[in-house]
C-alpha cells in the first residue's frame, strides 16, 4: 500500500511517497525569493507552486516509482477552525484531481500535523503524551499531543521564530530563508545573553528581541548578532516548554520545524537544560525532516487508509 503526500507551504513545494514501513522517497524545492526580501506574497507563492508542483511530481515518479493507492494533502496551516492560506489550495487541488483521475481515496490533513508526523520518524520519543514545539517561519507553537489529539497550549503573540531569524539575516545581507547562513555565520561565536526574553505562561513575544537586535546591528559584529539571535530563541522556547511542563505534568518534548533543524539551536537547548537542570527531556525530528516536507503527510495518508478513513 502506497500513499502520495503533497504539501505546498509558504516556503516549500514538497511531495513524498510512503508505505506501511515508512517513507520511500521524496522531492522538495524552496520557493525562490529575491535577495533582500524576507518572504513572498501569497499570490506569488500560489504561482510558484503551480509551476513547481508538476515538475516535482514528475521527478518523484521517475525511475519506476510505485503508483499510489491514496493521496493525502495539507489543506490548511493548522487544524483550528478558520485556519487558511491560499498556498495550500495548490496542493489540495492537485491531490483532489489525482484522486478523481486515478480512482483512489483522497485524505485531508494540515501542515502542522504533517510536520509533527514527520518529526516522529526515528525521533526516539517514547509512547504516551508529549509536548511538541513547532518552530518555523509562521509558527512558534507549543502543543500537547496524546493518542493523535493535538491541543494548542501557547504561541508567539507577535513575531514567529523563523521571521526573527530571517529578518535579522536579511538585515545582515543574507538570502531568504536565512537560517542555514545565519547558523554558519554564528560558528565559533558565543552569545552573552544581551537580548531579554519575553515569556508569559506558555506564550511569548519576539518583536522586542527583533528591535533590540536591530539596535545592536551597528555595534556588534555580524557573527555576534547571529549568535545573540539563536541565544534569545533558545532561552525563550525553553521557558515556554518549562512552563508547559509545569501546567501539564508532561516533561518529554519533541522539537521540530524549519528553525529547529538548526544544529546550533539544538546544541544550545541541550546545554542549557543540563546547566540549569531543567525538568525536560528533549527529542528532535531528523534535521532533513524538520523543515517543510510532505513525508509526514504521506504517512498520515497511509494511516488513514489503514484505519479505513472516509473517502473525501
C-alpha positions as a Markdown table, in Angstrom:
| # | Residue | x | y | z |
|---|---|---|---|---|
| 1 | Unk | 0.0 | 0.0 | 0.0 |
| 2 | Unk | 1.5 | 3.3 | -1.1 |
| 3 | Unk | 0.4 | 6.9 | -0.2 |
| 4 | Unk | 1.3 | 10.1 | -2.1 |
| 5 | Unk | 1.7 | 13.1 | 0.1 |
| 6 | Unk | 1.6 | 16.7 | -1.1 |
| 7 | Unk | 2.4 | 19.9 | 0.8 |
| 8 | Unk | 2.5 | 23.4 | -0.6 |
| 9 | Unk | 3.5 | 25.7 | 2.2 |
| 10 | Unk | 4.6 | 29.3 | 2.3 |
| 11 | Unk | 8.2 | 28.3 | 1.7 |
| 12 | Unk | 8.4 | 24.9 | 0.0 |
| 13 | Unk | 6.8 | 22.7 | -2.6 |
| 14 | Unk | 7.1 | 19.1 | -1.5 |
| 15 | Unk | 5.9 | 15.6 | -2.5 |
| 16 | Unk | 6.6 | 12.2 | -1.0 |
| 17 | Unk | 5.7 | 8.5 | -1.2 |
| 18 | Unk | 5.4 | 6.3 | 1.9 |
| 19 | Unk | 4.2 | 2.8 | 2.7 |
| 20 | Unk | 3.4 | 0.9 | 5.9 |
| 21 | Unk | 7.1 | 0.6 | 6.7 |
| 22 | Unk | 7.8 | 4.3 | 6.5 |
| 23 | Unk | 9.0 | 6.9 | 4.0 |
| 24 | Unk | 10.0 | 5.7 | 0.5 |
| 25 | Unk | 11.1 | 8.8 | -1.4 |
| 26 | Unk | 10.5 | 12.5 | -1.5 |
| 27 | Unk | 11.2 | 15.7 | -3.5 |
| 28 | Unk | 11.0 | 19.3 | -2.4 |
| 29 | Unk | 12.0 | 22.7 | -3.6 |
| 30 | Unk | 12.1 | 26.0 | -1.9 |
| 31 | Unk | 10.1 | 28.9 | -3.3 |
| 32 | Unk | 12.6 | 31.4 | -4.8 |
| 33 | Unk | 12.8 | 34.8 | -3.0 |
| 34 | Unk | 14.7 | 37.8 | -4.4 |
| 35 | Unk | 17.8 | 38.9 | -2.5 |
| 36 | Unk | 16.9 | 41.5 | 0.1 |
| 37 | Unk | 13.3 | 40.3 | 0.6 |
| 38 | Unk | 12.1 | 38.4 | 3.6 |
| 39 | Unk | 9.3 | 36.4 | 2.2 |
| 40 | Unk | 6.7 | 36.1 | -0.5 |
| 41 | Unk | 3.2 | 37.3 | -1.0 |
| 42 | Unk | 0.6 | 34.5 | -1.0 |
| 43 | Unk | -0.3 | 35.2 | -4.7 |
| 44 | Unk | 3.4 | 34.8 | -5.7 |
| 45 | Unk | 3.5 | 31.6 | -3.6 |
| 46 | Unk | 0.5 | 30.2 | -5.4 |
| 47 | Unk | 2.0 | 31.0 | -8.8 |
| 48 | Unk | 5.4 | 29.3 | -7.9 |
| 49 | Unk | 3.7 | 26.2 | -6.5 |
| 50 | Unk | 1.7 | 25.8 | -9.7 |
| 51 | Unk | 4.9 | 25.9 | -11.7 |
| 52 | Unk | 7.0 | 23.7 | -9.4 |
| 53 | Unk | 4.5 | 21.0 | -8.3 |
| 54 | Unk | 4.1 | 19.2 | -11.6 |
| 55 | Unk | 7.9 | 19.2 | -12.1 |
| 56 | Unk | 8.4 | 17.6 | -8.6 |
| 57 | Unk | 5.7 | 15.0 | -9.2 |
| 58 | Unk | 7.5 | 14.1 | -12.4 |
| 59 | Unk | 10.7 | 13.7 | -10.5 |
| 60 | Unk | 9.0 | 11.7 | -7.8 |
| 61 | Unk | 7.5 | 9.1 | -10.2 |
| 62 | Unk | 10.5 | 8.8 | -12.4 |
| 63 | Unk | 12.7 | 5.7 | -12.5 |
| 64 | Unk | 9.9 | 3.2 | -11.8 |
| 65 | Unk | 8.4 | 4.6 | -8.6 |
| 66 | Unk | 5.3 | 2.8 | -7.5 |
| 67 | Unk | 1.9 | 4.2 | -8.2 |
| 68 | Unk | -0.1 | 5.4 | -5.1 |
| 69 | Unk | -3.1 | 3.7 | -3.6 |
| 70 | Unk | -4.2 | 7.0 | -2.0 |
| 71 | Unk | -3.3 | 10.7 | -2.0 |
| 72 | Unk | -3.1 | 13.0 | 1.1 |
| 73 | Unk | -2.5 | 16.7 | 1.1 |
| 74 | Unk | -2.2 | 19.6 | 3.6 |
| 75 | Unk | -5.2 | 21.8 | 3.1 |
| 76 | Unk | -4.6 | 24.4 | 5.8 |
| 77 | Unk | -1.8 | 25.5 | 8.1 |
| 78 | Unk | -3.3 | 24.0 | 11.3 |
| 79 | Unk | -6.4 | 22.1 | 12.4 |
| 80 | Unk | -8.1 | 25.1 | 14.1 |
| 81 | Unk | -11.3 | 26.3 | 12.6 |
| 82 | Unk | -10.7 | 29.2 | 10.2 |
| 83 | Unk | -7.1 | 28.2 | 9.6 |
| 84 | Unk | -6.4 | 29.2 | 5.9 |
| 85 | Unk | -3.7 | 30.2 | 3.5 |
| 86 | Unk | -4.2 | 30.3 | -0.3 |
| 87 | Unk | -0.9 | 28.4 | -1.0 |
| 88 | Unk | -2.3 | 25.2 | 0.4 |
| 89 | Unk | -5.1 | 25.3 | -2.2 |
| 90 | Unk | -2.5 | 24.4 | -4.9 |
| 91 | Unk | -1.5 | 21.1 | -3.3 |
| 92 | Unk | -5.1 | 20.3 | -2.2 |
| 93 | Unk | -6.4 | 20.9 | -5.7 |
| 94 | Unk | -3.7 | 18.7 | -7.4 |
| 95 | Unk | -4.4 | 16.0 | -4.9 |
| 96 | Unk | -8.2 | 16.1 | -5.5 |
| 97 | Unk | -7.6 | 16.0 | -9.2 |
| 98 | Unk | -5.2 | 13.0 | -9.0 |
| 99 | Unk | -7.7 | 11.2 | -6.7 |
| 100 | Unk | -10.5 | 11.6 | -9.2 |
| 101 | Unk | -8.4 | 10.7 | -12.2 |
| 102 | Unk | -6.8 | 7.6 | -10.7 |
| 103 | Unk | -9.9 | 6.5 | -8.7 |
| 104 | Unk | -8.0 | 6.4 | -5.4 |
| 105 | Unk | -9.0 | 7.9 | -2.0 |
| 106 | Unk | -8.1 | 11.5 | -1.1 |
| 107 | Unk | -7.5 | 12.4 | 2.5 |
| 108 | Unk | -7.1 | 15.8 | 4.1 |
| 109 | Unk | -4.7 | 16.8 | 6.8 |
| 110 | Unk | -3.0 | 20.1 | 7.8 |
| 111 | Unk | 0.6 | 21.4 | 7.5 |
| 112 | Unk | 1.3 | 21.2 | 11.3 |
| 113 | Unk | 0.0 | 17.7 | 11.6 |
| 114 | Unk | 2.3 | 16.7 | 8.7 |
| 115 | Unk | 5.3 | 18.3 | 10.4 |
| 116 | Unk | 4.5 | 16.5 | 13.6 |
| 117 | Unk | 4.2 | 13.1 | 12.0 |
| 118 | Unk | 7.4 | 13.5 | 10.0 |
| 119 | Unk | 9.2 | 14.6 | 13.2 |
| 120 | Unk | 8.3 | 11.4 | 14.9 |
| 121 | Unk | 10.2 | 9.3 | 12.4 |
| 122 | Unk | 13.2 | 7.9 | 14.3 |
| 123 | Unk | 13.0 | 10.5 | 17.0 |
| 124 | Unk | 13.1 | 8.0 | 19.8 |
| 125 | Unk | 10.3 | 9.7 | 21.7 |
| 126 | Unk | 8.5 | 7.2 | 24.0 |
| 127 | Unk | 4.8 | 6.3 | 23.8 |
| 128 | Unk | 2.4 | 8.4 | 25.8 |
| 129 | Unk | 1.6 | 12.1 | 26.0 |
| 130 | Unk | 4.3 | 14.5 | 25.0 |
| 131 | Unk | 4.8 | 18.2 | 24.4 |
| 132 | Unk | 5.6 | 19.4 | 20.9 |
| 133 | Unk | 7.3 | 22.6 | 19.8 |
| 134 | Unk | 6.7 | 23.7 | 16.2 |
| 135 | Unk | 9.3 | 26.4 | 15.4 |
| 136 | Unk | 9.2 | 27.8 | 11.8 |
| 137 | Unk | 8.7 | 30.9 | 9.8 |
| 138 | Unk | 5.0 | 31.1 | 10.6 |
| 139 | Unk | 4.8 | 29.0 | 13.8 |
| 140 | Unk | 6.1 | 29.2 | 17.4 |
| 141 | Unk | 3.6 | 26.8 | 18.9 |
| 142 | Unk | 3.7 | 24.6 | 22.0 |
| 143 | Unk | 1.3 | 21.7 | 21.7 |
| 144 | Unk | 0.2 | 18.8 | 23.9 |
| 145 | Unk | -0.1 | 15.6 | 21.9 |
| 146 | Unk | -1.8 | 12.4 | 23.2 |
| 147 | Unk | -3.1 | 9.5 | 21.1 |
| 148 | Unk | -3.4 | 11.5 | 18.0 |
| 149 | Unk | -5.0 | 14.5 | 19.6 |
| 150 | Unk | -3.2 | 17.9 | 19.3 |
| 151 | Unk | -4.1 | 20.6 | 21.9 |
| 152 | Unk | -2.6 | 24.1 | 21.4 |
| 153 | Unk | -1.0 | 25.4 | 24.7 |
| 154 | Unk | 0.8 | 28.6 | 23.7 |
| 155 | Unk | 2.3 | 30.5 | 20.8 |
| 156 | Unk | 4.2 | 33.7 | 19.9 |
| 157 | Unk | 1.9 | 36.6 | 20.1 |
| 158 | Unk | 3.6 | 38.8 | 17.6 |
| 159 | Unk | 6.6 | 37.6 | 15.6 |
| 160 | Unk | 7.4 | 34.0 | 14.9 |
| 161 | Unk | 10.8 | 32.4 | 15.4 |
| 162 | Unk | 11.6 | 31.9 | 11.7 |
| 163 | Unk | 10.6 | 35.5 | 11.0 |
| 164 | Unk | 13.1 | 36.7 | 13.6 |
| 165 | Unk | 15.9 | 34.7 | 12.1 |
| 166 | Unk | 15.0 | 35.7 | 8.5 |
| 167 | Unk | 14.6 | 39.4 | 9.3 |
| 168 | Unk | 18.0 | 39.6 | 11.1 |
| 169 | Unk | 19.6 | 37.5 | 8.4 |
| 170 | Unk | 18.3 | 39.8 | 5.6 |
| 171 | Unk | 19.4 | 42.8 | 7.7 |
| 172 | Unk | 22.9 | 41.2 | 7.5 |
| 173 | Unk | 22.7 | 40.8 | 3.8 |
| 174 | Unk | 21.9 | 37.1 | 3.8 |
| 175 | Unk | 19.4 | 35.4 | 1.4 |
| 176 | Unk | 16.0 | 34.2 | 2.4 |
| 177 | Unk | 15.4 | 31.8 | 4.1 |
| 178 | Unk | 18.4 | 32.9 | 6.2 |
| 179 | Unk | 18.6 | 30.1 | 8.8 |
| 180 | Unk | 21.5 | 28.0 | 7.3 |
| 181 | Unk | 23.6 | 31.1 | 6.5 |
| 182 | Unk | 22.9 | 32.6 | 10.0 |
| 183 | Unk | 23.9 | 29.4 | 11.6 |
| 184 | Unk | 27.2 | 29.3 | 9.6 |
| 185 | Unk | 27.8 | 32.9 | 10.4 |
| 186 | Unk | 27.5 | 32.3 | 14.1 |
| 187 | Unk | 30.0 | 29.4 | 14.1 |
| 188 | Unk | 32.7 | 29.9 | 16.7 |
| 189 | Unk | 31.0 | 32.8 | 18.3 |
| 190 | Unk | 29.3 | 32.6 | 21.7 |
| 191 | Unk | 26.5 | 35.0 | 22.9 |
| 192 | Unk | 26.5 | 36.9 | 26.1 |
| 193 | Unk | 22.7 | 36.9 | 26.6 |
| 194 | Unk | 22.3 | 40.6 | 25.6 |
| 195 | Unk | 18.7 | 40.2 | 24.4 |
| 196 | Unk | 16.0 | 39.8 | 27.1 |
| 197 | Unk | 13.4 | 37.0 | 26.5 |
| 198 | Unk | 9.7 | 37.7 | 27.0 |
| 199 | Unk | 7.6 | 34.8 | 28.1 |
| 200 | Unk | 4.2 | 34.8 | 29.9 |
| 201 | Unk | 2.9 | 31.4 | 30.7 |
| 202 | Unk | 3.3 | 29.2 | 27.6 |
| 203 | Unk | 3.3 | 32.2 | 25.1 |
| 204 | Unk | 6.0 | 34.6 | 24.2 |
| 205 | Unk | 6.8 | 37.9 | 22.4 |
| 206 | Unk | 9.7 | 38.2 | 19.9 |
| 207 | Unk | 9.2 | 41.6 | 18.4 |
| 208 | Unk | 11.1 | 43.2 | 21.3 |
| 209 | Unk | 14.0 | 40.9 | 20.6 |
| 210 | Unk | 14.0 | 42.0 | 17.0 |
| 211 | Unk | 14.0 | 45.7 | 17.9 |
| 212 | Unk | 16.9 | 45.2 | 20.3 |
| 213 | Unk | 18.9 | 43.1 | 17.7 |
| 214 | Unk | 18.4 | 45.9 | 15.1 |
| 215 | Unk | 19.6 | 48.5 | 17.6 |
| 216 | Unk | 22.8 | 46.4 | 18.2 |
| 217 | Unk | 23.4 | 45.8 | 14.4 |
| 218 | Unk | 25.6 | 48.9 | 14.1 |
| 219 | Unk | 27.8 | 48.0 | 17.1 |
| 220 | Unk | 28.0 | 44.2 | 17.1 |
| 221 | Unk | 29.9 | 42.1 | 14.5 |
| 222 | Unk | 27.6 | 40.1 | 12.3 |
| 223 | Unk | 28.7 | 36.8 | 13.8 |
| 224 | Unk | 27.9 | 38.0 | 17.3 |
| 225 | Unk | 24.5 | 39.3 | 16.2 |
| 226 | Unk | 23.7 | 35.9 | 14.7 |
| 227 | Unk | 24.8 | 34.2 | 17.9 |
| 228 | Unk | 22.6 | 36.5 | 20.1 |
| 229 | Unk | 19.6 | 35.7 | 17.9 |
| 230 | Unk | 19.9 | 32.0 | 18.5 |
| 231 | Unk | 20.6 | 32.6 | 22.2 |
| 232 | Unk | 17.4 | 34.5 | 22.8 |
| 233 | Unk | 15.5 | 31.9 | 20.8 |
| 234 | Unk | 16.9 | 29.1 | 23.0 |
| 235 | Unk | 16.0 | 30.9 | 26.3 |
| 236 | Unk | 12.6 | 31.8 | 25.0 |
| 237 | Unk | 11.5 | 28.3 | 23.8 |
| 238 | Unk | 12.9 | 26.5 | 26.9 |
| 239 | Unk | 11.0 | 28.8 | 29.2 |
| 240 | Unk | 7.8 | 28.1 | 27.2 |
| 241 | Unk | 8.4 | 24.4 | 27.4 |
| 242 | Unk | 9.3 | 24.6 | 31.1 |
| 243 | Unk | 6.0 | 26.4 | 31.8 |
| 244 | Unk | 4.1 | 23.9 | 29.7 |
| 245 | Unk | 5.6 | 21.0 | 31.6 |
| 246 | Unk | 4.5 | 22.6 | 34.9 |
| 247 | Unk | 1.0 | 23.1 | 33.5 |
| 248 | Unk | 0.5 | 19.6 | 32.1 |
| 249 | Unk | 2.8 | 17.4 | 34.1 |
| 250 | Unk | 4.4 | 16.2 | 30.8 |
| 251 | Unk | 8.2 | 16.6 | 30.6 |
| 252 | Unk | 9.1 | 14.9 | 27.3 |
| 253 | Unk | 9.1 | 17.2 | 24.3 |
| 254 | Unk | 9.5 | 16.8 | 20.6 |
| 255 | Unk | 11.0 | 19.8 | 18.8 |
| 256 | Unk | 10.7 | 20.3 | 15.0 |
| 257 | Unk | 10.1 | 22.8 | 12.2 |
| 258 | Unk | 12.5 | 24.6 | 9.9 |
| 259 | Unk | 14.1 | 26.7 | 12.7 |
| 260 | Unk | 14.6 | 23.6 | 14.8 |
| 261 | Unk | 16.6 | 21.9 | 12.1 |
| 262 | Unk | 19.5 | 24.2 | 13.3 |
| 263 | Unk | 22.1 | 22.1 | 14.9 |
| 264 | Unk | 23.3 | 25.2 | 16.8 |
| 265 | Unk | 19.9 | 25.8 | 18.4 |
| 266 | Unk | 19.6 | 22.1 | 19.3 |
| 267 | Unk | 23.0 | 22.2 | 21.0 |
| 268 | Unk | 22.2 | 25.4 | 22.9 |
| 269 | Unk | 18.9 | 23.9 | 24.2 |
| 270 | Unk | 20.6 | 20.7 | 25.4 |
| 271 | Unk | 23.4 | 22.6 | 27.1 |
| 272 | Unk | 21.1 | 25.0 | 28.8 |
| 273 | Unk | 18.9 | 22.1 | 30.1 |
| 274 | Unk | 21.9 | 20.3 | 31.5 |
| 275 | Unk | 23.4 | 23.5 | 33.0 |
| 276 | Unk | 20.1 | 24.7 | 34.7 |
| 277 | Unk | 18.9 | 21.1 | 35.4 |
| 278 | Unk | 15.5 | 21.9 | 33.8 |
| 279 | Unk | 12.9 | 19.1 | 34.2 |
| 280 | Unk | 12.6 | 18.5 | 30.4 |
| 281 | Unk | 13.6 | 15.6 | 28.1 |
| 282 | Unk | 14.1 | 16.8 | 24.6 |
| 283 | Unk | 13.7 | 14.8 | 21.4 |
| 284 | Unk | 14.3 | 16.1 | 17.9 |
| 285 | Unk | 12.9 | 15.4 | 14.5 |
| 286 | Unk | 15.6 | 14.4 | 12.0 |
| 287 | Unk | 17.1 | 17.6 | 10.5 |
| 288 | Unk | 16.1 | 16.6 | 7.0 |
| 289 | Unk | 12.5 | 16.0 | 8.2 |
| 290 | Unk | 12.3 | 19.1 | 10.4 |
| 291 | Unk | 11.8 | 21.7 | 7.6 |
| 292 | Unk | 8.7 | 21.7 | 5.4 |
| 293 | Unk | 8.2 | 18.3 | 3.8 |
| 294 | Unk | 5.5 | 16.0 | 2.6 |
| 295 | Unk | 6.8 | 12.9 | 4.2 |
| 296 | Unk | 4.5 | 13.2 | 7.3 |
| 297 | Unk | 1.6 | 14.0 | 5.0 |
| 298 | Unk | 2.2 | 10.7 | 3.1 |
| 299 | Unk | 2.5 | 8.8 | 6.4 |
| 300 | Unk | -0.8 | 10.3 | 7.6 |
| 301 | Unk | -2.3 | 9.1 | 4.3 |
| 302 | Unk | -1.2 | 5.6 | 4.9 |
| 303 | Unk | -2.5 | 5.6 | 8.5 |
| 304 | Unk | -5.9 | 7.0 | 7.3 |
| 305 | Unk | -6.2 | 4.3 | 4.7 |
| 306 | Unk | -5.2 | 1.5 | 7.1 |
| 307 | Unk | -7.9 | 2.7 | 9.5 |
| 308 | Unk | -10.4 | 2.8 | 6.7 |
| 309 | Unk | -10.8 | 6.6 | 6.9 |
| 310 | Unk | -13.7 | 8.1 | 4.9 |
| 311 | Unk | -13.2 | 8.9 | 1.2 |
| 312 | Unk | -13.3 | 12.7 | 0.9 |
